[in-house]
Amino acid sequence: MMIACVLLAAVLVGAALQRITGMGLGLVAGPVLSVVLGPAAGVTVVNGLSVVNGANNAWSVRSRTDWRRFRFLAGGLLIGSVPAAFVVSAIDGPWLLVTVGSLVMVALAATTVRPERWHVSEHARLPMIVAGAAGGFMSTVVGIAAPAFTVYSRVTRWDYRDFVATLHPVIFVANSVSFILKMVFFGGVDVGGLPAWIWIVALVAIFVGAWFGDRLNDRMSSTGMRRLATFLAFVGAATLLVEGIVQLAG
């Protein structure tokens, strides 16, 4: 019962934030489930739930999605995943965490403190592909892609509601690729012998959290959504940095 309550709360909050900002389920539920269920099972469960959550969100906002940008961002994401696989095998994990976390924090700080100095045309294709590649690289290396896309949304001045609507299917692609790779190339999915009722509870929490996210979304401005997303991106990057430092110190 304790596991069910913790799981419900973490996924509920994460799903609500995901609907509003485009990120949250992995940032909120990932660490919690890794502690409750163990690292391997926790990450795998979040990965699978993120596929369902991404599909639900993408379908709900499909009328507002910029499908042209989606194609370039998703294409770049797939491109960035390939070199990331080689980097992971060549560089120690802690140094990767420190490097990625530091780069994201610097990029976010630069675009937040002096935003007027950074501007990219919203129609330029290359920045879309680069942003997608950065997201794909981060997704493969550390399992978090959204902070890279948040930087792109800031430098293009993309209306945040439209950005989130397009980010949902992109994140769905990222998590689907990761989940399928685990299924195909790593001999199945290790969920630590989780009973079926835990999956049911988590799936219910996703849809309830998305419903709450919709209600909150109606009360927030695009500026408020951008600020919340930037904060979450900073938290995600700081988590990677701290985790890498702790591993190096240990």
VOGU-3710 file (C-alpha; in Angstrom, 3 decimals, decimal comma):
1> mmiacvllaa> 0,000/0,000/0,000  2,864/2,389/0,804  4,430/1,736/-2,615  1,085/2,341/-4,297  0,599/5,683/-2,497  4,099/6,922/-3,303  3,750/5,788/-6,906  0,372/7,461/-7,246  1,601/10,786/-5,829  4,809/10,898/-7,903
11> vlvgaalqri> 3,157/9,978/-11,200  0,171/12,259/-10,510  2,338/15,335/-9,936  4,691/14,439/-12,774  1,857/13,916/-15,262  0,245/17,243/-14,305  3,515/19,136/-14,769  4,150/17,287/-18,035  0,842/18,461/-19,479  1,581/22,083/-18,534
21> tgmglglvag> 5,294/22,415/-19,317  6,185/19,445/-21,533  8,378/17,936/-18,818  7,903/16,581/-15,330  7,122/12,856/-15,297  10,747/11,789/-15,612  12,032/14,583/-13,351  9,519/13,983/-10,556  8,616/10,308/-10,787  12,010/9,013/-11,962
31> pvlsvvlgpa> 14,005/9,640/-8,755  11,094/8,601/-6,526  10,467/5,321/-8,318  14,188/4,550/-8,478  14,297/4,749/-4,680  11,055/2,827/-4,102  11,496/0,128/-6,750  15,255/0,141/-7,321  17,191/1,905/-10,117  16,626/-0,647/-12,896
41> agvtvvngls> 12,934/-1,231/-12,265  12,244/2,431/-11,482  13,783/3,758/-14,689  12,079/1,083/-16,773  8,657/1,803/-15,267  9,041/5,565/-15,848  10,174/4,889/-19,399  7,109/2,794/-20,169  4,726/5,196/-18,438  6,248/8,109/-20,356
51> vvngannaws> 5,289/6,419/-23,626  1,650/6,202/-22,516  1,715/9,729/-21,093  3,314/11,108/-24,253  0,733/9,449/-26,480  -2,129/10,772/-24,346  -0,742/14,321/-24,320  0,125/14,300/-28,025  -3,399/13,215/-28,945  -5,002/15,826/-26,681
61> vrsrtdwrrf> -3,110/18,773/-28,205  -2,823/17,506/-31,793  -4,820/20,437/-33,227  -2,257/22,914/-31,866  0,852/20,920/-32,782  3,247/22,401/-35,329  3,809/19,219/-37,333  6,461/20,816/-39,558  8,649/21,588/-36,567  7,824/18,192/-35,085
71> rflaggllig> 9,335/16,461/-38,133  12,605/18,367/-37,844  12,850/18,066/-34,059  12,017/14,347/-34,071  14,384/13,741/-36,987  17,178/15,534/-35,152  16,372/13,519/-32,044  16,949/10,254/-33,886  20,204/11,626/-35,334  21,483/12,653/-31,902
81> svpaafvvsa> 20,764/9,247/-30,398  23,320/7,492/-32,621  26,549/9,255/-31,507  25,279/9,255/-27,926  25,424/5,452/-27,894  29,135/5,578/-28,775  29,836/8,373/-26,287  28,225/6,384/-23,470  30,513/3,445/-24,179  33,641/5,627/-24,434
91> idgpwllvtv> 33,255/8,041/-21,508  32,670/7,291/-17,844  29,091/7,843/-16,710  29,831/10,421/-13,959  31,773/12,679/-16,330  28,915/12,508/-18,819  26,445/13,571/-16,139  28,640/16,481/-15,068  29,260/17,600/-18,645  25,644/17,416/-19,815
101> gslvmvalaa> 24,281/18,994/-16,627  26,792/21,850/-16,798  26,159/22,581/-20,478  22,387/22,701/-20,014  22,669/24,983/-16,989  24,986/27,369/-18,854  22,661/27,459/-21,864  19,608/28,074/-19,699  21,404/30,784/-17,725  22,538/32,547/-20,906
111> ttvrperwhv> 19,064/32,568/-22,433  17,419/33,593/-19,153  19,733/36,346/-17,864  20,270/38,091/-21,209  17,505/36,760/-23,486  17,699/39,733/-25,865  21,182/38,634/-26,969  19,968/35,252/-28,151  17,497/35,022/-30,980  17,008/32,429/-33,723
121> seharlpmiv> 14,380/32,517/-36,460  11,505/30,204/-35,656  11,453/29,063/-39,300  15,160/28,144/-39,520  15,548/24,410/-40,113  19,106/23,892/-38,861  18,384/25,095/-35,293  15,410/22,700/-35,175  17,617/19,789/-36,168  20,356/20,842/-33,734
131> agaaggfmst> 17,827/21,154/-30,904  16,407/17,737/-31,775  19,889/16,210/-31,889  20,729/17,729/-28,493  17,499/16,337/-27,078  18,171/12,908/-28,567  21,715/12,921/-27,207  20,507/13,812/-23,713  17,678/11,297/-23,857  20,068/8,467/-24,716
141> vvgiaapaft> 22,781/9,489/-22,269  20,817/10,556/-19,201  17,150/9,868/-19,991  16,072/13,544/-19,960  15,486/15,386/-23,248  13,145/18,305/-22,450  15,737/20,801/-21,072  17,451/20,943/-24,476  14,149/21,769/-26,155  13,432/24,408/-23,509
151> vysrvtrwdy> 16,591/26,261/-24,541  15,419/26,156/-28,174  11,996/27,526/-27,259  13,606/30,463/-25,478  15,941/31,503/-28,305  13,160/31,285/-30,913  10,590/33,144/-28,731  8,155/30,310/-29,495  4,770/30,801/-27,849  4,999/28,383/-24,956
161> rdfvatlhpv> 1,583/26,802/-25,372  2,368/25,991/-28,991  5,824/24,770/-27,990  4,425/22,365/-25,398  1,839/21,082/-27,879  4,661/20,216/-30,299  6,981/18,918/-27,583  4,523/16,219/-26,447  4,800/14,071/-29,614  8,568/14,677/-29,703
171> ifvansvsfi> 8,936/13,333/-26,154  6,680/10,429/-27,120  9,113/9,538/-29,915  12,105/9,823/-27,559  10,618/7,520/-24,936  9,291/5,063/-27,511  12,735/4,696/-29,085  14,336/4,169/-25,668  11,701/1,664/-24,573  11,898/-0,309/-27,833
181> lkmvffggvd> 15,700/-0,418/-27,658  15,464/-1,959/-24,181  12,963/-4,506/-25,442  14,901/-5,483/-28,555  18,582/-5,074/-27,741  18,748/-5,661/-23,991  16,785/-8,885/-23,718  13,466/-7,546/-22,511  12,455/-5,149/-19,779  13,399/-5,623/-16,136
191> vgglpawiwi> 10,547/-4,345/-13,964  11,701/-6,086/-10,823  8,763/-8,490/-10,738  6,218/-5,713/-10,328  2,639/-6,928/-9,872  0,036/-5,872/-12,419  -1,824/-3,665/-9,948  1,141/-1,270/-9,695  1,015/-0,696/-13,458  -2,746/-0,125/-13,224
201> valvaifvga> -2,346/2,406/-10,416  0,368/4,238/-12,353  -1,670/4,352/-15,562  -4,695/5,730/-13,699  -2,446/8,370/-12,094  -1,219/9,445/-15,547  -4,703/10,226/-16,833  -5,826/11,852/-13,579  -2,650/13,964/-13,501  -3,194/15,018/-17,114
211> wfgdrlndrm> -6,750/16,069/-16,227  -5,477/18,226/-13,358  -2,788/19,627/-15,662  -5,471/20,722/-18,119  -7,355/22,544/-15,353  -4,188/24,329/-14,201  -3,155/25,036/-17,773  -6,289/27,119/-18,317  -5,304/29,353/-15,396  -1,690/29,975/-16,441
221> sstgmrrlat> -0,262/32,443/-18,934  2,362/31,477/-21,520  4,908/33,497/-19,524  4,061/31,599/-16,345  4,353/28,278/-18,162  7,749/29,267/-19,587  9,051/30,252/-16,155  7,867/27,008/-14,596  9,411/24,976/-17,415  12,716/26,851/-17,152
231> flafvgaatl> 12,772/26,156/-13,401  12,133/22,451/-13,993  14,859/22,377/-16,648  17,294/23,941/-14,176  16,295/21,325/-11,586  16,855/18,530/-14,097  20,279/19,863/-15,109  21,301/20,445/-11,476  20,229/16,893/-10,608  22,498/15,497/-13,315
241> lvegivqlag> 25,393/17,692/-12,175  25,045/16,765/-8,508  24,601/13,063/-9,265  27,747/13,099/-11,406  29,770/14,885/-8,697  28,550/12,447/-6,036  29,540/9,481/-8,198  32,975/10,962/-8,847  33,477/11,664/-5,141  32,363/8,133/-4,257
//
